[in-house]
Amino acid sequence: MIEGVKQQKWWGWGEEGHAYSAEGKPKFAPFVLKMTGLDINAPIKPAPKFEDLTVPPSILGDELRAKLVDALGEGYVQDDDLTRVVHAFGKGVRDLMRVRRGDLGRVPDVVVYPADEAQVAAVMDAVVEADGVVIPFGGGSNIVAALEAVPGESRPVVSVNLGRLNKVLEIDEQSGLARIQAGVFGPDMEEQLQAKGWTMGHHPDSFVWSTLGGWIATRSSGMQSDKYGDIADITRGLRMVMPGQILELRPLPSTSSGPSVREMVIGSEGRLGIITEAWVNVHRIPEVREIQAYFFPDYYAGLKACEEIVHSDAKVMMARVSDAIETQYIMANGKETKSKVKKLASKGIQKLMESKKWDLEQIAMSFIGFEGSANDVRYQKGLVGKIVKKHGGFGVGSGPGALYDQKKYDTPYLRDYMLDRGLVCDVSETTTPWRHAADLHRKTTKAFNEAMERIGKRGVVFCHLSHSYHSGACQYFTFVVNDDTETAERNYDVAKRTIQQSFVDHHATISHHHGVGEEHSPWLEQDISPAGVFIQRKLFEGVDPGNNLNPGKIIHDGEPGITSNSPR
Amino acid sequence: MIEGVKQQKWWGWGEEGHAYSAEGKPKFAPFVLKMTGLDINAPIKPAPKFEDLTVPPSILGDELRAKLVDALGEGYVQDDDLTRVVHAFGKGVRDLMRVRRGDLGRVPDVVVYPADEAQVAAVMDAVVEADGVVIPFGGGSNIVAALEAVPGESRPVVSVNLGRLNKVLEIDEQSGLARIQAGVFGPDMEEQLQAKGWTMGHHPDSFVWSTLGGWIATRSSGMQSDKYGDIADITRGLRMVMPGQILELRPLPSTSSGPSVREMVIGSEGRLGIITEAWVNVHRIPEVREIQAYFFPDYYAGLKACEEIVHSDAKVMMARVSDAIETQYIMANGKETKSKVKKLASKGIQKLMESKKWDLEQIAMSFIGFEGSANDVRYQKGLVGKIVKKHGGFGVGSGPGALYDQKKYDTPYLRDYMLDRGLVCDVSETTTPWRHAADLHRKTTKAFNEAMERIGKRGVVFCHLSHSYHSGACQYFTFVVNDDTETAERNYDVAKRTIQQSFVDHHATISHHHGVGEEHSPWLEQDISPAGVFIQRKLFEGVDPGNNLNPGKIIHDGEPGITSNSPR
């Protein structure tokens, strides 16, 4: 470990000592039992001990090591087992299952911590000259297997941790632009920006454990993208270290300088180089920020309301609607309130739903966020309120929204808690045009449930609409398979493949904001057509003829459908 | 000519018989005289006769011709002189100057008019197999030399006119998406959309004489991009014919499927293939559409107001501010009113300006557009009105805006009128972050004026802010050089180069929405850095190893700074 560079657990999400707890949530255990057949109070199988792992030895040669030490200093070239294992993969549930049974895959041979762009360039040139492999590493929260070397990689593998490039370098207050180093984690970046009255407004679920460079390299999108845009909109300029040269794209609001090099770097997942800094749109912290909660009679009414909102005069910061099961999950995961007022309010809401003759098994909870001046927020809430009402919904105030806002980054810890108990949880997210949104939800849910029946396992899938655009929306699916036997990885794989196949079969993309990595590469041709993959391949081959830059990601050339983290 | 496929004049803008007229504009001649020293009433030198041209013979071989005829039918393979000359270049002022003196450059050997995607593919494959050159042709309004073969091209050159692909194929009313063929001209497309209550909202100056495919291939942006977005935002999916394969990108609101292939095709200017159709965002025709006119004490106050508008809660459909000289041009180009009310109003405005002690030589005219429900437009106008006032401006109602709206596509005809009289007019447009916007205007104006002094010619440059973004704006410069001698092209070139160099020297891009072509390629490295050009080059070389697809555009490999249409 390097001082000032945060590091996640080697076996799970986030920092050591921080975990999910079901305490004070009496409805949680019954919910899990009902949905998956799992008793969360049964004895658990916690993660193994680090000492029990067999870490393959580093094959970094002396000559390359010497060059790296020469460029960075001894302390910033680390090849101890723990550091190497932490950098061996991201935090996909496959990664977590594998590490729990001691399958570490192709562990990098060394981890380097450059201090600045010149050092990144020195590393890049030394590794490429030695015909090694360069894998950039930000927060390590990737869940599409983009951080792991391909199985059997015989060349030295160098993981480049950007954690020391963690500063907001400059704010152009007139343009609303900030120049920020790529290795900064979400909270550190926002702290530096907010100290001066600014925010980037980019809040993916991984925010606490992901970095600006990682967001750009994977085409991230945050919960507030309805207002702030995807990372592709936010990123206006950048610098990237390539073998022997540095790409510099100056910050521009828009340009017609040929095929967009900016949009080639965004989503390149390390295959074109290492992003060192970016110019991003930043905004003054708004006077008012409110997240209102609403209920709809069912998910599809909520979808229609979101569709109508983006096509109306209204503007929102976020709009989120959970389907029936996710709504039940949210309720079950809430702490029991001791406040009499809250209990009464909750009763009142239930009575209102009953009076409307809603099917309580179908209700959908929604959070819609507003930002701006007090007056504008009032105006927008009014516009949205009318649309919600038209679709049969009603508002329940800002209390639940404030709670959601507080807890929004905690979900990944639940995954480890569940893995301890033999429940495999994962997520897949996608976008479709509005026309196909409801159908996608129905068909994907159905396909998942049929797959579970086929393999004879209990499982559950639920979903929320998370991001809206003029032409469609992102739907974010969470799915769970109850299997703690040796078939767990294979059965998980069935679930994951079923969902991804349903996406491409129903007018949806392989991923809205998690990227391709090796995980989603088997579906890439079905998404962007063979000619699209051909174009990407030519780009990668042309820029990186030696295949030194994070090979195997996005386009995987091994056996079809078999990726570095396929079940074995 | 092909029935149903519109064709511009071979020697100038737009359709035969349509021209600029200064009639009824008593202030126009004095304005031109004052600014440029030119008397527009002096004898003119009109465009030459077609019979006087020497058109180089076609080198299309019999074998390729036979294949093309086989694929399309005899009538859709045309190699008569007029058709070839019309397709020899776009409508840059260099093109117009050259054609007036009979320099036709490398005229294409044949023009083909495919009826559908299969025919486009047949043409593509036949030409590439014969090692010919494929140049896609839409409305022919390109002004950056993207439609002309490189000088001395020894292979057969085939211009592919997409004009028969002119239908709106499908409207997805739920998603606000339309599938439209690439060869449709702006007015024909909007007519088909508006008949069903929809609009794309994309209105570049070239609208009447440009096509959807051309907009995508050049990264176009329309006057209403503040609301509707650039073509890169509007285009959600597309199909492109490449040698031996067809790219299909399904319509998606957003995706993280690696480097964006969509954003590689947008702006590719024919170097990756021929776009045949696209899925684009379309919107219901708004209930209310209003363009309000405002005056500011000077251009820089107007710039600041636009900056504040995009950073406020307000949303506008467009915001345009003209600098002092452009404001005077607008006034001088207006028809003399006979209405007493208008005369009085005009007097009233002048009195108000005088009472505010404005320098009448500095005033800046602005048009700001609003769309939405009547209520929302009222609300947005209120927000904008406060910002305008804060920056010293005031509104003068919607009369001038309605006039602007009517006449907005007419300006290019003025260029031919001026060329008849020995005045060379051209445009260059760019974006910068807000921080550099005012400085860019001052420095570029100064550089132009100094260049004119250096060459001893009268000239004038003026400008308007045309598109606003969160981080900056597009400024659109018009410049004029008074030279009708044999040095005209060389002196024009000095002016154009001075302006482009000022752009890249002052944090601005080579073009906001006209593209690169050969015209802007000399500055590409200064804009996107040598590594950016390297990336684009590798993309082009990988996809088109035989260099058959519109070679020489965007990246030009000849003598530095010497492009197909450099002065000779």
Interface residues (C-beta under 8 A of the other chain):
Chain A: D172 Q174 S175 G176 L177 T218 R219 S220 S221 D230 A232 R236 M240 M242 Q245 I246 L247 E248 L249 R250 P251 L252 P253 S254 T255 S256 S257 G258 P259 S260 V261 E263 M264 V265 I266 G267 S268 E269 R271 L272 N281 H283 R284 E307 H311 D313 K315 G372 S373 D376 Y379 T431 T432 P433 W434 R435 H467 Y469 H470 S471 G472 A473 C474 H507 A508 T509 I510 S511 H512 H513 H514 G515 V516 H520 L524 D527 I528 S529 P530 A531 G532 F534 I535 Q536 R537 K538 L539 E541 G542 V543 I554 I555
Chain B: D172 Q174 S175 G176 L177 T218 R219 S220 S221 D230 A232 R236 M240 M242 Q245 I246 L247 E248 L249 R250 P251 L252 P253 S254 T255 S256 S257 G258 P259 S260 V261 E263 M264 V265 I266 G267 S268 E269 R271 L272 N281 H283 R284 E307 H311 D313 K315 G372 S373 N375 D376 Y379 T431 T432 P433 W434 R435 H467 Y469 H470 S471 G472 A473 C474 H507 A508 T509 I510 S511 H512 H513 H514 G515 V516 H520 L524 D527 I528 S529 P530 A531 G532 F534 I535 Q536 R537 K538 L539 E541 G542 V543 I554 I555
